């Protein structure tokens, strides 16, 4: 942990052991891009006991919920303070529909979005006879909004990340088992890092699709950090001795 943050993060020791706080800090730093949560929101996460959850997706859902509240002009901690895991998920799902109604596609925003995704059009897969994973870059703001409403998750709230050249998203099709997914990738300059792979309503991908997307990422020089792999498909990984 960086020295300048140590005193502030020690405030969390009343909710969890130093080891748990340190692991949370490292996961937040390595897996979720720059400054995904302010410290007051991190404290809310610990105050509510959400750090005790065994669900690896909960932190991502919490971050997405905070972001949607902020984009809707409701950025205080009041709506999320004291909520348990089920209530956080319910609020997240409610905000998806609200966010879809609030997002306006104007010409300037749409143009900036398309310009940001332009360098990654090569990721759209041209299928050969042996291919069964089809990838399509989400190139326009309308496509992003359609993906969020069609897949019933909050990818549409990532529009500013994409415009700011920090993120891209793709539609994924596993043609072998007819599975439809959304893939999110962090962007640092022109390097890409795996962030999340979700089905309809944020359901996890099947083992077959997870393994196939790992191969696809490797083929396209997309980095999957070891910590991300554990969150990505923990139930499929062999147990450690």
Number of C-alpha atoms within 10 A of each C-alpha: 12 6 7 8 11 11 9 10 17 15 12 17 13 10 18 17 11 14 10 15 20 16 12 15 16 13 14 18 14 13 21 16 15 10 9 17 16 9 13 10 18 19 17 17 22 18 17 16 16 19 20 13 12 8 11 14 15 17 18 16 19 22 17 22 23 22 19 22 21 13 15 14 9 13 14 13 14 10 13 20 15 17 19 15 18 10 12 20 16 12 17 22 18 12 20 21 15 14 20 16 9 10 15 13 13 9 10 8 16 18 14 17 25 16 15 20 20 12 10 14 12 11 15 16 15 10 11 7 5 6 12 16 20 19 21 18 21 24 21 21 25 15 15 24 23 16 22 23 19 11 19 17 23 26 22 23 24 20 22 15 15 22 20 12 19 20 22 26 25 22 19 23 18 19 13 11 12 9 16 17 22 24 21 19 21 24 20 12 8 10 11 21 21 21 24 21 23 21 18 18 14 19 13 17 21 17 13 13 23 18 14 15 21 17 14 17 17 12 9 12 12 18 17 18 13 10 12 19 16 13 15 23 17 12 10 13 11 7 7 4 3
